[in-house]
């Protein structure tokens, strides 16, 4: 198994770093004007850090569960890292098409909480999340449709892009009996 990363995956990783880093800097800058009272409030920062760490742990758990499903079922032969060549429709992918992305949508909030920036949390993270959903629905869907053709179109007709049903969330967190 090679350790190469495709250009598409590299671009997405860079985009995430830019969004999270830029969101953090912009959030802290906005906080100086919008929330100056929280800048020196250690209680806020401690509570925010703990909440952010818990949310980040949840994001990593969702990524691990979906990543394992993709690695076990979505790869045949030698492929660049984080690439698949088989459509995965079981486990968390049985109840939503983009379970890993659902978890990653929470990543900006986790970072905002960890750095203790209310501006990032309230204003920037929701915009980043919306942008991510738009990219998933437009670019990701197009790539997967091109890669898997009619098989993906049939899957798309049966399964929503995202689902917040409790049974589906249990699968996403690896808590369902048949999630493993």
Secondary structure as the mmCIF struct_conf table of DSSP 4:
data_model
#
loop_
_struct_conf.conf_type_id
_struct_conf.id
_struct_conf.beg_label_comp_id
_struct_conf.beg_label_asym_id
_struct_conf.beg_label_seq_id
_struct_conf.end_label_comp_id
_struct_conf.end_label_asym_id
_struct_conf.end_label_seq_id
STRN STRN1 UNK A 5 UNK A 5
HELX_RH_AL_P HELX_RH_AL_P1 UNK A 7 UNK A 34
HELX_RH_AL_P HELX_RH_AL_P2 UNK A 36 UNK A 39
TURN_TY1_P TURN_TY1_P1 UNK A 40 UNK A 40
HELX_RH_AL_P HELX_RH_AL_P3 UNK A 42 UNK A 73
BEND BEND1 UNK A 74 UNK A 74
BEND BEND2 UNK A 77 UNK A 78
STRN STRN2 UNK A 81 UNK A 81
TURN_TY1_P TURN_TY1_P2 UNK A 82 UNK A 82
BEND BEND3 UNK A 85 UNK A 86
BEND BEND4 UNK A 90 UNK A 90
HELX_RH_3T_P HELX_RH_3T_P1 UNK A 91 UNK A 94
TURN_TY1_P TURN_TY1_P3 UNK A 95 UNK A 95
TURN_TY1_P TURN_TY1_P4 UNK A 97 UNK A 98
HELX_RH_AL_P HELX_RH_AL_P4 UNK A 99 UNK A 105
TURN_TY1_P TURN_TY1_P5 UNK A 106 UNK A 106
HELX_RH_AL_P HELX_RH_AL_P5 UNK A 107 UNK A 115
TURN_TY1_P TURN_TY1_P6 UNK A 116 UNK A 116
HELX_RH_AL_P HELX_RH_AL_P6 UNK A 118 UNK A 119
HELX_RH_PI_P HELX_RH_PI_P1 UNK A 120 UNK A 124
HELX_RH_AL_P HELX_RH_AL_P7 UNK A 125 UNK A 135
HELX_RH_PI_P HELX_RH_PI_P2 UNK A 136 UNK A 140
HELX_RH_AL_P HELX_RH_AL_P8 UNK A 141 UNK A 158
BEND BEND5 UNK A 159 UNK A 159
BEND BEND6 UNK A 161 UNK A 161
HELX_RH_AL_P HELX_RH_AL_P9 UNK A 166 UNK A 172
TURN_TY1_P TURN_TY1_P7 UNK A 173 UNK A 174
BEND BEND7 UNK A 176 UNK A 176
HELX_RH_3T_P HELX_RH_3T_P2 UNK A 177 UNK A 179
#
